[in-house]
């Protein structure tokens, strides 16, 4: 991560939970948060207070006219396309929340726009920034798994399990045609492809809506999805994604099975990595003295001091800022290509589910 002294000047669009997360990471990275935009002119100051910005701006136009280098887009999914395009056209670097867009076509268009603008444009697939994920990636790249035989795991939450639980993401007009898979299944797929270096090529998926009515409105987005898949290298796998799994708060679990070693990573216990071998298994603990160099680069705390989600987000934002300030591209930084890739995976899952689980090729 860059140690440059120049402060990046940033703006944040959106003042909800993600606006607060982005704002904290911006301050930790040493940026100046010039301003924030809320969901309406009346919400401008509330957005500024939530994100730690110096002031609220009534409109996006006013924020973009200010002296800023980079825009954090933390708005509902259906606004990512117009907000991000406007920021890129104004010459700003962009961090856009995922999903990058609500369709594969629009996500691909945003990737093209970022490349044409020559701006740094990233998507917060932040689970890449757990040191033990980088440790897993390094060990797989060095052949420690032997031949990878299968991939499996899940991403389970319960925040929409209740019949009265509600959120804007439930509305397909705001959140897009996929909810559970686009929101959290995208993280699992990105993490799996990142650590293995192998891409999911074909999927057979099914989706289900458990709460078909929330607050008197029909729900058209899925509460859960399951998929079996095969990768470009011929590895087979399965994943279960749910936002209605009682008792599971934010449990992303990935297991990579190999002929020599297997590995298990649990996002709710991110300081440890399970390594399984035929003779004996072990549990590795995050320790800067024993981490591989790629993992040590993003380590923030001494061994025994818990490092979690916000730390991962801080490292992601710091890497994005380094790219914007220095023109470098830190290893593992998820850019708009990763966002577009994710949109194509979501699209394949939806197409497969609509065809009763027919095997469907991921087009990107």
Helices and strands as residue ranges (DSSP letters): E 9-13, H 17-28, E 32-37, G 41-43, H 44-51, E 56-57, H 60-65, E 70-73, G 77-79, H 80-89, E 93-96, H 104-117, E 121-122, G 126-129, H 131-141, E 148-156, G 168-170, H 172-175, H 180-180, I 181-185, H 186-196, E 200-208, E 213-214, E 217-218, E 224-231, E 236-242, E 251-258, E 262-266, G 267-269, E 272-276, E 282-285, H 293-297, H 309-326, H 336-354, E 360-361
